[in-house]
Amino acid sequence: MEALCYLRLDKSFKTYLALQELLVETNLDSNVISALDKAFFYLLNRELDVESKRFILRFIFYVLSKYSDDPLVMRHTPEEEELFEKIVKEPSFLHEL
């Protein structure tokens, strides 16, 4: 969570575009997608203070846990699922990617 609060602006835009693409693939209601889209946009805005970004992250996690019946909120391959599980078991593995 903390890392998203400190993204550089040029990387933030690319991250936002990737998040938008993932939202399109979900089975979420259009209002939920719109709310998440706005939350991701504001989260990646460098002008917000860290506490505001933390609040937005809490909102995103709340929405995903409440409205998504897919725990990863996207379609994923068996290979991706295996990789995700490996990262959950050993978070430092993410740095090696």
N, C-alpha and C positions, 0 to 999 in steps of 0.2 A: 504494500500500500504506500509506504513512505516514498518509494522510488518514483511513483507517478507524480508526487508533489514537486519534484525537482527536475522534471524533464526540460531539456532545452526547447525553445520555441520551434526550431526547424524540425526537430524530431517529434515534437508534439503534434504537428499537423499530419505527419505521416501516420502516427499512431492513431489519431482521430479517424483518418480515412479507413484504416484497417478495422477499427472498431465499428464504423458505419457498415462496412461490408459484412461483418459478422452479424450485426443486428438484422440485416436484411434476410439472413439465412434462418433466423429463429422462427418459432411458431408463436411468438408473443403478439398480443393485441396491438393495434396501431398506436393507441394512446400510450401504452407501456413503452413501445419502441421509441416514440417521440420523446417521452420523458427521459429515457436512458440516453438518447442521442444528445439532448440538451445537457444532461449531467456530464457526459463524456466531454462535450465541448467546453463547458465551464471548468471542469477538472483540469483540462490541459491548457487553460489560460494562465499564463504566468503572472498576471496581475493580482490573482487571489492569494491571500495569506494561507499558510499551511493549515490552520484550523478550519478554514472554509473548505479547503480541499479534502481534509479528513471527513468533514460532514458529508460532502458529496460522495466520497467513497463508501461511507456507511449507508447512504441512501441507495447507491448502486447495488451493494450487497443485499440490502433489504428487499429491493424490487426483484432482483434475480431469485432470491430464495422464496419469495412469496408468489411470484407469477410464473415462474418457469417450472415445467415438469421434467425438463432435461437438466440434470445437475451441472453439465458443462455449458449449457445454453447454446449449443451448436452441434451440428453433426460432426462426428469424428470417426476416424478410421481405427481399427484395432491397434495399429502401430502407434497412433497418437495417444490412444488410451494407455497403452503400455508406458509410453514416455511420460505422460502426465502422472501416472502412478509412481513412477521412478522418482520424479521431481518431488512429489508429496512425501515420499519416504526419505528422500535426501535432498532438501531444498538447495544445497550448495551445487548440486548437479546443474541447475539452471544456468549458473555462471559459466559452466564449461561449454554450453551450447554455443 
